[in-house]
Amino acid sequence: MTNIILGKNQYGKAENRVVRITRDSPRHEIEDLNVTSQLRGDFASAHFDGNNEHVVATDTQKNTVYAFAKDGIGSPEDFLLRLGRHFTGEFDWVTGGRWEAEQYTWLRIEGDNGEHDHSFVRGGTETRTAVVQIDGDDTTIIAGLQDLTVLKSTQSGFVGYPRDKYTTLPETEDRILATSVTAKWRYNRNDLDFNEVYADVRRLLLAGFSRNYSYALQHTLKEMAEAVLEAHPEIDEIRFSTPNKHHFVVDLSPFGLENPNEVFFAADRPYGLIEASFLRDGADADHRSWDGIAGFC
Ligand SMILES: O=c1[nH]c(=O)c2[nH]c(=O)[nH]c2[nH]1
């Protein structure tokens, strides 16, 4: 018989949709998350012997998510830290795991008398993300956002690139620059006011995107990263995955019309895909907290 050993493994309940309403006063608060819990540890007997005595059921993991929401969520990072510490503390053979969340944005509806107390509209913008990983005494936190769609209608160009026999793209010093930002950043501490830092990083990313002339999306990503790393010593690294959402100037000359960057064709594919990570000098470029986080270079 071929000798088989168990390699890396993890398991749990994926995408637990939990909505927590805080209703201590007439002015309700809403927190809306998609939470995935995955345990790592000694699960060899389940795989090899059909013995489930170490298998904390995925159903139990789901129930724990909802039970913990009763005590409030606070921030996705704090909620995931609570879950991770619970599972690793409660079961000896659970030595670590991975807990991940997406948080959806709800905004208060502007009613007849100002902001409504208990009516909300889903924000059409980005989704907040968080991943907590525990391995023994080691805890790592990656925060982030996805689908933050931004556009600048001028102050962007693309020139000076090499031309070969396949190059047709005309150089331009005035184009639309648009992208949908997915960014993830790595904390070097886990005792933070995560909501406050998140709000400020989001603000800095947008300010960095808009501030200066863009020589390329690559150049603009560096401006965004620099703003974040300068203001937040508790962040060691930020990674981006950004589709270049091309806007092509439509040729209106067949209709006898000029088109000085007024009418564009917004192409959805193919798209340039620009990915980059920026680190504080001296930080670990291959830090273990990125293990299992897909979709970045
Ligand atoms: O900002 C850009 N970066 C590129 O790498 C690139 N390549 C391309 O064709 N257009 C652009 N724009």
The ligand as a Tripos MOL2 file, in Angstrom:
@<TRIPOS>MOLECULE
LIG
   12    13     1     0     0
SMALL
NO_CHARGES

@<TRIPOS>ATOM
      1 O1         -1.2970   53.1050  -15.8520 O.2       1 LIG1
      2 C1         -1.0060   52.2930  -16.7490 C.ar      1 LIG1
      3 N1         -0.0710   51.3290  -16.5100 N.ar      1 LIG1
      4 C2          0.2790   50.4060  -17.4600 C.ar      1 LIG1
      5 O2          1.1470   49.5120  -17.1840 O.2       1 LIG1
      6 C3         -0.3430   50.4950  -18.7180 C.ar      1 LIG1
      7 N2         -0.2430   49.7470  -19.8470 N.ar      1 LIG1
      8 C4         -1.1270   50.2720  -20.7530 C.ar      1 LIG1
      9 O3         -1.3260   49.8170  -21.8990 O.2       1 LIG1
     10 N3         -1.7700   51.3460  -20.2110 N.ar      1 LIG1
     11 C5         -1.3010   51.5050  -18.9490 C.ar      1 LIG1
     12 N4         -1.6190   52.3900  -17.9660 N.ar      1 LIG1
@<TRIPOS>BOND
     1     1     2 2
     2     2     3 ar
     3     2    12 ar
     4     3     4 ar
     5     4     5 2
     6     4     6 ar
     7     6     7 ar
     8     6    11 ar
     9     7     8 ar
    10     8     9 2
    11     8    10 ar
    12    10    11 ar
    13    11    12 ar
@<TRIPOS>SUBSTRUCTURE
     1 LIG1         1 GROUP 0 **** ****
